[in-house]
Amino acid sequence: MRVRRLPSELLRWVVKKDDSDKQKRRKEMLLVLALAMVMGGTVALVLYAIDENIWMTGTSCVVLVGGIALLLWLLVFKNVSQRVLFVCSMVLMLIVIMADLDSARKGKSRDWPYVILILDILLICQAQSRTAVTVMVLTVIWMLIVMFETISRFGLFDVFASSSDYSSFKERCNCLYPPCGTAVSEGIATFIYSVIVFGADFVITKSFAVKVAHEKR
């Protein structure tokens, strides 16, 4: 029972009596995020370390350290400013990009769409528009980099790669260093479709968040 009550007990410690509803909402959201990062990062770190996946072990360390740092900040300083939201979003962006790079070079399902969750968190916390715009710009830049890599194969996917990483490509690829490069038209089309879906989701979610905020007022 004590374990189940841990989030609520921590929230009581973090929330101050004079906090506004906005501050309470931010603290609740970031506290849940910090606990999820700590628990998920710990489990992932153990599993990837056993699997000897150096890249994802490092990614798990970033998740774990980021979660601990955020939790300590909330417990000690009990403050969630716009700067804190910006730093949190940048750390989460780094985690998503590292995980997406691992998935892309192994031919697995891509992880960049998780950026949508970051944007949702920012909208719920009513972060400044420039923070959300920064996240969107960085995401588009990352998708551009991956597009050029899939077309030209300049070596990004080979970072920390081992021969076992390419085992899933042996039956599908007919090139010396899989994953094989794609056609220019296919790479550009994939990039355009991804940007359209990404942008449309953000616009729809933002309009919904703004509508809910006005109704609460």
C-alpha positions in Angstrom: 0.0 0.0 0.0 2.9 2.4 0.8 4.3 1.8 -2.7 0.9 2.7 -4.3 0.7 5.9 -2.2 4.2 7.0 -3.1 3.3 9.3 -6.0 0.5 11.1 -4.0 2.9 11.4 -1.0 5.6 12.9 -3.2 3.0 15.3 -4.8 2.0 16.5 -1.3 5.7 17.3 -0.6 6.2 19.1 -4.0 3.0 21.2 -4.1 3.0 24.3 -2.1 -0.1 25.9 -0.6 0.2 29.1 -2.6 0.7 27.3 -5.9 -1.7 28.2 -8.7 -3.7 25.6 -10.6 -1.2 25.9 -13.5 1.8 25.1 -11.2 0.0 22.2 -9.6 -0.8 20.7 -13.0 2.8 21.1 -14.1 4.2 19.5 -10.9 1.8 16.6 -11.2 2.7 16.0 -14.8 6.5 16.3 -14.3 6.4 14.2 -11.1 4.7 11.3 -13.0 7.2 11.8 -15.8 10.2 11.7 -13.4 8.9 8.5 -11.7 8.3 6.8 -15.1 11.8 7.8 -16.3 13.4 6.4 -13.1 11.6 3.1 -13.2 11.7 2.7 -17.0 15.3 3.7 -17.2 16.4 1.3 -14.4 14.6 -1.7 -16.1 15.9 -0.7 -19.6 19.5 -0.2 -18.3 19.6 -3.7 -16.8 18.0 -5.4 -19.9 20.2 -3.6 -22.4 23.3 -4.2 -20.3 22.6 -7.9 -20.3 22.0 -7.8 -24.0 25.4 -5.9 -24.4 23.7 -3.2 -26.5 26.1 -0.3 -25.8 24.1 2.4 -27.6 20.8 1.7 -25.8 22.6 1.1 -22.5 23.8 4.7 -22.8 20.4 5.9 -23.8 18.9 4.1 -20.7 21.5 5.9 -18.5 20.4 9.3 -19.9 16.7 8.3 -19.1 17.6 7.3 -15.6 19.9 10.2 -14.8 17.4 12.7 -16.3 14.5 11.2 -14.2 16.6 11.3 -11.0 17.6 14.9 -11.7 14.0 16.0 -12.4 12.7 14.2 -9.3 15.4 15.9 -7.1 14.7 19.3 -8.6 11.0 18.9 -7.8 11.6 17.7 -4.3 14.3 20.3 -3.4 13.3 23.4 -5.3 9.6 22.8 -5.8 9.6 25.1 -8.8 8.6 24.4 -12.4 9.5 27.4 -14.4 9.5 27.8 -18.2 13.3 27.2 -18.1 12.7 23.8 -16.4 10.1 22.8 -19.0 12.6 23.8 -21.8 15.4 21.7 -20.3 13.1 18.8 -19.7 11.9 18.9 -23.3 15.5 19.0 -24.6 16.5 16.0 -22.5 13.5 14.1 -23.7 14.4 15.1 -27.3 17.9 13.7 -26.9 16.5 10.4 -25.5 14.0 10.1 -28.5 16.7 10.8 -31.0 19.1 8.3 -29.5 16.4 5.6 -29.4 15.3 6.5 -33.0 18.8 6.2 -34.3 19.1 2.7 -32.9 15.8 1.6 -34.3 16.5 3.1 -37.8 19.9 1.4 -38.2 18.3 -2.0 -37.1 15.2 -1.7 -39.3 12.8 -1.6 -36.4 9.8 0.6 -35.8 10.9 4.2 -35.6 10.8 6.1 -32.3 10.7 9.7 -33.4 6.8 9.8 -33.2 7.3 9.8 -29.4 8.1 13.5 -29.8 4.3 13.9 -30.0 4.1 12.9 -26.4 6.7 15.6 -25.5 4.6 18.2 -27.3 1.5 17.0 -25.5 3.3 17.4 -22.1 4.3 20.9 -23.1 0.7 21.8 -24.1 -0.7 20.4 -20.9 1.9 22.3 -18.9 1.1 25.5 -20.9 4.8 25.9 -21.8 5.9 28.9 -23.9 5.3 28.6 -27.7 9.0 28.9 -28.4 9.7 25.7 -26.5 7.2 23.7 -28.6 8.5 25.3 -31.7 12.1 24.4 -30.8 11.1 20.8 -30.3 9.3 20.7 -33.7 12.2 22.3 -35.5 14.7 19.8 -34.0 12.4 17.0 -34.9 12.2 18.1 -38.6 16.0 18.6 -38.7 16.4 15.1 -37.3 14.0 13.7 -39.9 16.0 15.5 -42.6 19.3 14.0 -41.4 17.8 10.5 -41.4 16.4 11.1 -44.9 19.8 12.0 -46.2 21.3 8.9 -44.4 18.7 6.6 -45.9 19.4 8.0 -49.4 23.2 8.4 -49.4 24.3 6.2 -46.5 27.0 8.5 -45.3 27.6 6.5 -42.1 25.2 7.7 -39.4 23.6 4.3 -39.0 27.0 2.7 -38.5 27.7 4.5 -35.2 28.4 1.9 -32.5 27.1 -0.8 -34.9 28.2 -4.4 -34.8 27.8 -7.3 -37.1 24.9 -8.7 -35.0 23.0 -5.5 -35.5 22.6 -6.3 -39.2 21.4 -9.8 -38.9 17.8 -8.8 -39.4 18.7 -7.3 -42.8 20.4 -10.3 -44.4 17.3 -11.6 -46.0 15.9 -8.2 -47.1 19.0 -6.3 -48.2 21.3 -6.9 -51.2 24.1 -4.5 -50.3 27.5 -4.7 -48.5 26.5 -2.5 -45.5 22.8 -2.8 -44.6 20.4 -1.1 -44.3 20.6 -0.4 -48.0 20.1 3.2 -49.3 16.7 4.0 -50.7 15.7 5.9 -53.8 15.7 9.7 -53.6 12.0 10.0 -54.5 11.1 7.4 -51.8 13.2 9.2 -49.1 11.7 12.6 -49.9 8.2 11.3 -50.0 8.6 9.6 -46.6 10.0 12.8 -45.2 7.1 14.9 -46.5 4.4 12.5 -45.3 6.0 12.4 -41.9 6.1 16.2 -41.6 2.5 16.5 -42.7 1.3 13.9 -40.1 3.5 15.4 -37.4 2.3 19.0 -38.1 -1.4 18.0 -38.3 -1.3 16.2 -35.0 0.3 19.2 -33.3 -2.2 21.6 -34.7 -5.2 19.4 -33.7 -3.8 18.8 -30.2 -2.9 22.5 -29.7 -6.4 23.6 -30.7 -7.9 21.1 -28.2 -5.6 22.2 -25.4 -6.4 25.9 -26.0 -10.2 25.1 -26.0 -10.0 23.2 -22.7 -7.9 26.1 -21.2 -10.6 28.7 -22.2 -13.4 26.5 -20.8 -11.6 26.3 -17.4 -11.4 30.0 -17.3 
